[in-house]
Amino acid sequence: MTYDEAVSRAETIIAQLEQAEAISLEEYHRLAKEATGLLQFCKQQIEKSYE
């Protein structure tokens, strides 16, 4: 996965989480966990670019 793909997916997830009343608690948790992983990946990619 590229940085741009991760950012795009994270943005999609965030939009879904903003509409939390439309998803179950389990789905909310799954999406939040995925978004956290994607943001960690992006952070690592940014840190690598400054090494």
Biopython code that builds the backbone (N, CA, C, O; Angstrom):
import numpy as np
from Bio.PDB.StructureBuilder import StructureBuilder

atoms = [
    (1, "MET", "N", (0.846, -1.175, 0.000)),
    (1, "MET", "CA", (0.000, 0.000, 0.000)),
    (1, "MET", "C", (0.893, 1.240, 0.000)),
    (1, "MET", "O", (1.908, 1.301, 0.693)),
    (2, "THR", "N", (0.492, 2.202, -0.780)),
    (2, "THR", "CA", (1.245, 3.455, -0.826)),
    (2, "THR", "C", (0.693, 4.426, 0.213)),
    (2, "THR", "O", (-0.381, 4.220, 0.777)),
    (3, "TYR", "N", (1.454, 5.484, 0.449)),
    (3, "TYR", "CA", (1.025, 6.531, 1.365)),
    (3, "TYR", "C", (-0.300, 7.132, 0.895)),
    (3, "TYR", "O", (-1.223, 7.307, 1.691)),
    (4, "ASP", "N", (-0.390, 7.445, -0.389)),
    (4, "ASP", "CA", (-1.608, 8.051, -0.936)),
    (4, "ASP", "C", (-2.821, 7.132, -0.800)),
    (4, "ASP", "O", (-3.923, 7.594, -0.504)),
    (5, "GLU", "N", (-2.618, 5.840, -1.014)),
    (5, "GLU", "CA", (-3.712, 4.880, -0.856)),
    (5, "GLU", "C", (-4.170, 4.818, 0.600)),
    (5, "GLU", "O", (-5.367, 4.754, 0.882)),
    (6, "ALA", "N", (-3.208, 4.839, 1.519)),
    (6, "ALA", "CA", (-3.535, 4.789, 2.945)),
    (6, "ALA", "C", (-4.302, 6.037, 3.368)),
    (6, "ALA", "O", (-5.276, 5.942, 4.115)),
    (7, "VAL", "N", (-3.874, 7.196, 2.902)),
    (7, "VAL", "CA", (-4.569, 8.445, 3.233)),
    (7, "VAL", "C", (-5.988, 8.416, 2.674)),
    (7, "VAL", "O", (-6.934, 8.798, 3.362)),
    (8, "SER", "N", (-6.137, 7.973, 1.451)),
    (8, "SER", "CA", (-7.454, 7.915, 0.825)),
    (8, "SER", "C", (-8.389, 6.982, 1.598)),
    (8, "SER", "O", (-9.544, 7.324, 1.850)),
    (9, "ARG", "N", (-7.894, 5.821, 1.966)),
    (9, "ARG", "CA", (-8.706, 4.864, 2.727)),
    (9, "ARG", "C", (-9.062, 5.445, 4.100)),
    (9, "ARG", "O", (-10.200, 5.322, 4.552)),
    (10, "ALA", "N", (-8.093, 6.073, 4.756)),
    (10, "ALA", "CA", (-8.353, 6.678, 6.065)),
    (10, "ALA", "C", (-9.427, 7.761, 5.952)),
    (10, "ALA", "O", (-10.302, 7.855, 6.813)),
    (11, "GLU", "N", (-9.369, 8.563, 4.917)),
    (11, "GLU", "CA", (-10.390, 9.604, 4.708)),
    (11, "GLU", "C", (-11.768, 8.989, 4.523)),
    (11, "GLU", "O", (-12.758, 9.507, 5.040)),
    (12, "THR", "N", (-11.834, 7.894, 3.793)),
    (12, "THR", "CA", (-13.104, 7.201, 3.587)),
    (12, "THR", "C", (-13.649, 6.683, 4.910)),
    (12, "THR", "O", (-14.838, 6.819, 5.198)),
    (13, "ILE", "N", (-12.774, 6.090, 5.708)),
    (13, "ILE", "CA", (-13.191, 5.556, 7.008)),
    (13, "ILE", "C", (-13.668, 6.686, 7.918)),
    (13, "ILE", "O", (-14.697, 6.558, 8.581)),
    (14, "ILE", "N", (-12.935, 7.774, 7.949)),
    (14, "ILE", "CA", (-13.321, 8.903, 8.797)),
    (14, "ILE", "C", (-14.708, 9.414, 8.416)),
    (14, "ILE", "O", (-15.516, 9.735, 9.288)),
    (15, "ALA", "N", (-14.981, 9.489, 7.129)),
    (15, "ALA", "CA", (-16.305, 9.917, 6.675)),
    (15, "ALA", "C", (-17.379, 8.948, 7.170)),
    (15, "ALA", "O", (-18.464, 9.371, 7.569)),
    (16, "GLN", "N", (-17.075, 7.647, 7.146)),
    (16, "GLN", "CA", (-18.033, 6.658, 7.639)),
    (16, "GLN", "C", (-18.236, 6.808, 9.148)),
    (16, "GLN", "O", (-19.360, 6.699, 9.638)),
    (17, "LEU", "N", (-17.152, 7.056, 9.882)),
    (17, "LEU", "CA", (-17.242, 7.192, 11.335)),
    (17, "LEU", "C", (-18.021, 8.434, 11.731)),
    (17, "LEU", "O", (-18.671, 8.458, 12.776)),
    (18, "GLU", "N", (-17.956, 9.461, 10.902)),
    (18, "GLU", "CA", (-18.722, 10.677, 11.170)),
    (18, "GLU", "C", (-20.226, 10.425, 11.088)),
    (18, "GLU", "O", (-21.022, 11.183, 11.643)),
    (19, "GLN", "N", (-20.599, 9.376, 10.406)),
    (19, "GLN", "CA", (-22.004, 8.981, 10.272)),
    (19, "GLN", "C", (-22.272, 7.779, 11.185)),
    (19, "GLN", "O", (-22.967, 6.840, 10.797)),
    (20, "ALA", "N", (-21.717, 7.819, 12.392)),
    (20, "ALA", "CA", (-21.710, 6.679, 13.305)),
    (20, "ALA", "C", (-23.087, 6.087, 13.574)),
    (20, "ALA", "O", (-23.202, 4.885, 13.810)),
    (21, "GLU", "N", (-24.126, 6.903, 13.543)),
    (21, "GLU", "CA", (-25.457, 6.363, 13.831)),
    (21, "GLU", "C", (-25.913, 5.367, 12.768)),
    (21, "GLU", "O", (-26.855, 4.607, 12.991)),
    (22, "ALA", "N", (-25.252, 5.370, 11.624)),
    (22, "ALA", "CA", (-25.643, 4.482, 10.527)),
    (22, "ALA", "C", (-24.912, 3.132, 10.573)),
    (22, "ALA", "O", (-25.190, 2.254, 9.756)),
    (23, "ILE", "N", (-23.968, 2.960, 11.532)),
    (23, "ILE", "CA", (-23.224, 1.701, 11.596)),
    (23, "ILE", "C", (-23.296, 1.119, 13.004)),
    (23, "ILE", "O", (-23.533, 1.838, 13.975)),
    (24, "SER", "N", (-23.092, -0.174, 13.098)),
    (24, "SER", "CA", (-23.140, -0.848, 14.396)),
    (24, "SER", "C", (-21.883, -0.523, 15.207)),
    (24, "SER", "O", (-20.883, -0.052, 14.666)),
    (25, "LEU", "N", (-21.954, -0.779, 16.485)),
    (25, "LEU", "CA", (-20.811, -0.554, 17.365)),
    (25, "LEU", "C", (-19.617, -1.420, 16.953)),
    (25, "LEU", "O", (-18.473, -0.968, 16.995)),
    (26, "GLU", "N", (-19.888, -2.661, 16.556)),
    (26, "GLU", "CA", (-18.825, -3.555, 16.117)),
    (26, "GLU", "C", (-18.130, -3.024, 14.866)),
    (26, "GLU", "O", (-16.904, -3.063, 14.759)),
    (27, "GLU", "N", (-18.931, -2.527, 13.923)),
    (27, "GLU", "CA", (-18.385, -1.966, 12.691)),
    (27, "GLU", "C", (-17.597, -0.691, 12.994)),
    (27, "GLU", "O", (-16.538, -0.458, 12.413)),
    (28, "TYR", "N", (-18.118, 0.130, 13.903)),
    (28, "TYR", "CA", (-17.423, 1.346, 14.310)),
    (28, "TYR", "C", (-16.051, 0.999, 14.875)),
    (28, "TYR", "O", (-15.051, 1.623, 14.522)),
    (29, "HIS", "N", (-16.008, 0.010, 15.745)),
    (29, "HIS", "CA", (-14.746, -0.424, 16.352)),
    (29, "HIS", "C", (-13.773, -0.939, 15.288)),
    (29, "HIS", "O", (-12.590, -0.598, 15.306)),
    (30, "ARG", "N", (-14.270, -1.754, 14.370)),
    (30, "ARG", "CA", (-13.421, -2.304, 13.313)),
    (30, "ARG", "C", (-12.844, -1.188, 12.444)),
    (30, "ARG", "O", (-11.654, -1.185, 12.133)),
    (31, "LEU", "N", (-13.692, -0.250, 12.060)),
    (31, "LEU", "CA", (-13.231, 0.855, 11.215)),
    (31, "LEU", "C", (-12.243, 1.752, 11.947)),
    (31, "LEU", "O", (-11.249, 2.193, 11.370)),
    (32, "ALA", "N", (-12.521, 2.018, 13.218)),
    (32, "ALA", "CA", (-11.607, 2.850, 14.002)),
    (32, "ALA", "C", (-10.240, 2.178, 14.125)),
    (32, "ALA", "O", (-9.210, 2.846, 14.032)),
    (33, "LYS", "N", (-10.226, 0.883, 14.329)),
    (33, "LYS", "CA", (-8.969, 0.136, 14.430)),
    (33, "LYS", "C", (-8.212, 0.176, 13.098)),
    (33, "LYS", "O", (-6.996, 0.365, 13.078)),
    (34, "GLU", "N", (-8.927, -0.001, 12.001)),
    (34, "GLU", "CA", (-8.293, 0.061, 10.677)),
    (34, "GLU", "C", (-7.719, 1.454, 10.423)),
    (34, "GLU", "O", (-6.594, 1.583, 9.941)),
    (35, "ALA", "N", (-8.482, 2.488, 10.744)),
    (35, "ALA", "CA", (-8.017, 3.862, 10.543)),
    (35, "ALA", "C", (-6.773, 4.146, 11.374)),
    (35, "ALA", "O", (-5.843, 4.801, 10.902)),
    (36, "THR", "N", (-6.755, 3.657, 12.603)),
    (36, "THR", "CA", (-5.585, 3.844, 13.465)),
    (36, "THR", "C", (-4.352, 3.210, 12.831)),
    (36, "THR", "O", (-3.276, 3.809, 12.826)),
    (37, "GLY", "N", (-4.502, 2.013, 12.301)),
    (37, "GLY", "CA", (-3.387, 1.342, 11.630)),
    (37, "GLY", "C", (-2.923, 2.101, 10.398)),
    (37, "GLY", "O", (-1.722, 2.222, 10.155)),
    (38, "LEU", "N", (-3.857, 2.607, 9.630)),
    (38, "LEU", "CA", (-3.511, 3.369, 8.426)),
    (38, "LEU", "C", (-2.762, 4.655, 8.783)),
    (38, "LEU", "O", (-1.780, 5.011, 8.133)),
    (39, "LEU", "N", (-3.234, 5.345, 9.819)),
    (39, "LEU", "CA", (-2.567, 6.576, 10.225)),
    (39, "LEU", "C", (-1.170, 6.299, 10.776)),
    (39, "LEU", "O", (-0.255, 7.096, 10.568)),
    (40, "GLN", "N", (-1.001, 5.189, 11.470)),
    (40, "GLN", "CA", (0.328, 4.799, 11.945)),
    (40, "GLN", "C", (1.253, 4.527, 10.755)),
    (40, "GLN", "O", (2.416, 4.931, 10.763)),
    (41, "PHE", "N", (0.734, 3.843, 9.740)),
    (41, "PHE", "CA", (1.505, 3.586, 8.527)),
    (41, "PHE", "C", (1.934, 4.893, 7.879)),
    (41, "PHE", "O", (3.089, 5.043, 7.482)),
    (42, "CYS", "N", (1.003, 5.842, 7.771)),
    (42, "CYS", "CA", (1.320, 7.141, 7.163)),
    (42, "CYS", "C", (2.389, 7.868, 7.966)),
    (42, "CYS", "O", (3.304, 8.465, 7.399)),
    (43, "LYS", "N", (2.271, 7.815, 9.273)),
    (43, "LYS", "CA", (3.267, 8.458, 10.137)),
    (43, "LYS", "C", (4.649, 7.854, 9.893)),
    (43, "LYS", "O", (5.639, 8.579, 9.793)),
    (44, "GLN", "N", (4.714, 6.545, 9.799)),
    (44, "GLN", "CA", (5.990, 5.872, 9.539)),
    (44, "GLN", "C", (6.565, 6.280, 8.188)),
    (44, "GLN", "O", (7.774, 6.474, 8.060)),
    (45, "GLN", "N", (5.710, 6.409, 7.184)),
    (45, "GLN", "CA", (6.173, 6.806, 5.858)),
    (45, "GLN", "C", (6.735, 8.225, 5.883)),
    (45, "GLN", "O", (7.750, 8.511, 5.247)),
    (46, "ILE", "N", (6.075, 9.100, 6.614)),
    (46, "ILE", "CA", (6.566, 10.478, 6.729)),
    (46, "ILE", "C", (7.908, 10.502, 7.457)),
    (46, "ILE", "O", (8.834, 11.202, 7.046)),
    (47, "GLU", "N", (8.004, 9.736, 8.533)),
    (47, "GLU", "CA", (9.258, 9.692, 9.294)),
    (47, "GLU", "C", (10.394, 9.145, 8.428)),
    (47, "GLU", "O", (11.519, 9.638, 8.507)),
    (48, "LYS", "N", (10.116, 8.143, 7.613)),
    (48, "LYS", "CA", (11.137, 7.587, 6.711)),
    (48, "LYS", "C", (11.622, 8.633, 5.717)),
    (48, "LYS", "O", (12.801, 8.659, 5.363)),
    (49, "SER", "N", (10.729, 9.482, 5.275)),
    (49, "SER", "CA", (11.115, 10.480, 4.271)),
    (49, "SER", "C", (12.047, 11.540, 4.849)),
    (49, "SER", "O", (12.726, 12.240, 4.098)),
    (50, "TYR", "N", (12.088, 11.668, 6.179)),
    (50, "TYR", "CA", (12.962, 12.657, 6.810)),
    (50, "TYR", "C", (14.269, 12.052, 7.303)),
    (50, "TYR", "O", (15.095, 12.769, 7.869)),
    (51, "GLU", "N", (14.478, 10.773, 7.108)),
    (51, "GLU", "CA", (15.726, 10.122, 7.540)),
    (51, "GLU", "C", (16.843, 10.363, 6.570)),
    (51, "GLU", "O", (17.958, 9.888, 6.781)),
]
sb = StructureBuilder()
sb.init_structure("model")
sb.init_model(0)
sb.init_chain("A")
sb.init_seg("    ")
for serial, (resi, resn, name, xyz) in enumerate(atoms, 1):
    if name == "N":
        sb.init_residue(resn, " ", resi, " ")
    sb.init_atom(name, np.array(xyz, "f"), 0.0, 1.0, " ", f" {name:<3s}", serial, name[0])
structure = sb.get_structure()
